[in-house]
């Protein structure tokens, strides 16, 4: 039987030493702030000397990154709400060497941005801290002066253009109090204006799209002014013309997707043509969708509403029967040659993309001609010069007899859609 282990004697009052690496440093933002102030003062506010000080300093940027950017941007420690912390006993609570206290001209703003850029190139971990700090500061916009807001916007514009921060920081302005007072929209425009001066509009728009902001631009405006007209007026006055064009195109694409989804539902529910026409007219009027785009949208919607027969010899009758039922819908929105041609080219490309429809193209065109969707002039112009290059040879050959008939009918002065019925195609 084993003997029980005897407890070893211990000295009373023994102190267990903590390893230095396990000791937690006390967080003292004020001490860090004061150290930055000393560095600024040692260089008499010279930004080049400040940059050298920050680069060679042994200060803990990993722990005090947010404090560092508070000082460099606002000049001191920011309290919740955006005011500078100034407590009794503080010898200095704010420095004049900061973005907010510097010049409002682009050269001055870029000089401060350069200090930040050099710093985050040396300390890569500060990139994320910078973005988070700017998001926090942007939320406090209402507490800043108009001058300070403008400087901050330009500062963000320079950093975004230089890819030091992501455009997603702009989403921080989407706070109810900032949107309601128009501060969010004003800040957005100032950022975009400087950003576009460094990059072209296409690059700016692509960056907005990648960050998911292109669909939220109207959200920067108060609900009572959240219209394309308001945005266009503000952007145009700021020289952001191309961004307006991109935004209109983006909105049109969004509206068209919604309309197509709605039409698909109605078709599946066997809604009448009259109902479909009413829905389309309402959307066209509301979102100002060009008729040429509407005709293509209707075609895409109608063709996606059917599960097509996989046998080529049967799909022709199925297509003609399906389209005949909606010919009056198509006719309602192909009242201009441009809309007719857009539809005809789309039909050509659809038949080329879907192998079973390669031999159905001519039958569809004849049907739409007979039902007054496509006119003689548009078909002839399509045949001569306005066709798509996709499957060009195949479809021109397929349409040759019908086009010859149209031309002969015109010469005989006896042209009429009903004659196609007796034409053996």
ZIBEL-V187045 format. One record per backbone hydrogen bond with DSSP energy under -0.5 kcal/mol. NH is the residue of the N-H (numbers start at 1). CO is the residue of the C=O. Records with the same first field share a line. If there is no record, write none. Layout:
NH = CO + CO
//
This chain:
14 = 11
16 = 14
17 = 15
22 = 19
23 = 19 + 20
28 = 26
32 = 28
33 = 29
34 = 30
35 = 31
36 = 32
37 = 33
38 = 34
39 = 35
40 = 36
41 = 37
42 = 38
43 = 39 + 40
44 = 41
45 = 40
46 = 43
50 = 46
51 = 47
52 = 48
53 = 49
54 = 50
55 = 51
56 = 52
57 = 53
61 = 59
64 = 60
65 = 61
68 = 64
69 = 65
70 = 66
71 = 67
72 = 68
73 = 69
74 = 70
75 = 70 + 71
76 = 70
79 = 77 + 83
82 = 79
85 = 77
90 = 87
91 = 89
95 = 75
98 = 96
99 = 72
100 = 73
102 = 98 + 99
109 = 105
110 = 106
111 = 107
112 = 108
113 = 109
114 = 110
115 = 111
116 = 112
117 = 113
118 = 114
119 = 115
120 = 116
121 = 117
122 = 118
123 = 119
124 = 122
126 = 123
127 = 124
129 = 125
130 = 126
131 = 127
132 = 128
133 = 129
134 = 130
135 = 131
136 = 132
137 = 133
138 = 134
139 = 135
140 = 136 + 137
141 = 138
143 = 140
144 = 140 + 141
149 = 145
150 = 146
151 = 147
152 = 148
153 = 149
154 = 150
155 = 151
156 = 152
157 = 153
158 = 154
159 = 155
160 = 156
161 = 157
162 = 158
163 = 160
164 = 159
165 = 159
169 = 166
170 = 167
171 = 168
172 = 169
173 = 170
174 = 171
175 = 173
178 = 175
179 = 175
180 = 176
181 = 177
182 = 179
183 = 178
184 = 178
185 = 220
186 = 182
187 = 183
188 = 184
189 = 185
190 = 186
191 = 187
192 = 188
193 = 189
194 = 190
195 = 191
196 = 192
197 = 193
198 = 194 + 195
199 = 195
204 = 200
205 = 201
206 = 202
207 = 203
208 = 204
209 = 205
210 = 206
211 = 207
212 = 209
213 = 208
214 = 208
216 = 213
219 = 216
220 = 217
221 = 218
225 = 222
226 = 223
227 = 225
231 = 227
232 = 228
233 = 229
234 = 230
235 = 231
236 = 232
237 = 233
238 = 234
239 = 236
240 = 235
244 = 240
245 = 241
246 = 242
247 = 243
248 = 244
249 = 245
250 = 246
251 = 247
252 = 248
253 = 249
254 = 250
255 = 251
256 = 252
257 = 253
258 = 254
259 = 255
260 = 256
261 = 257
262 = 258
263 = 259
264 = 260
265 = 261
266 = 262
267 = 263
268 = 264
269 = 265
270 = 267
271 = 266
276 = 272
277 = 273
278 = 274
279 = 275
280 = 276
281 = 277
282 = 278
283 = 279
284 = 280
285 = 281
286 = 282
287 = 283
288 = 284
289 = 284
293 = 290
294 = 290
295 = 291
296 = 292
297 = 293
298 = 294
299 = 295
300 = 296
301 = 297
302 = 298
303 = 299
304 = 300
305 = 301 + 302
306 = 303
308 = 306
312 = 310
314 = 311
315 = 311
316 = 312
318 = 314
319 = 315
320 = 316
321 = 317
322 = 318
323 = 319
324 = 320
325 = 321
326 = 323
327 = 324
330 = 326
331 = 327
332 = 328
333 = 329 + 330
334 = 331
340 = 336
341 = 337
342 = 338
343 = 339
344 = 340
345 = 341
346 = 342
347 = 343
348 = 344
349 = 345
350 = 346
351 = 347
352 = 348
353 = 349
354 = 350
355 = 353
357 = 354
358 = 355
360 = 357
361 = 357
364 = 360
365 = 361
366 = 362
367 = 363
368 = 364
369 = 365
370 = 366
371 = 367
372 = 369
373 = 368
374 = 368
379 = 375
380 = 376
381 = 377
382 = 378
383 = 379
384 = 380
385 = 381
386 = 381
387 = 382
391 = 389
392 = 389
395 = 391
396 = 392
397 = 393
398 = 394
399 = 395
400 = 396 + 397
403 = 399
404 = 400
405 = 401
406 = 402
407 = 403
408 = 404
409 = 405
410 = 406
411 = 407
412 = 408
413 = 410
414 = 409
419 = 416
420 = 417
421 = 418
422 = 419
423 = 420
425 = 423
//
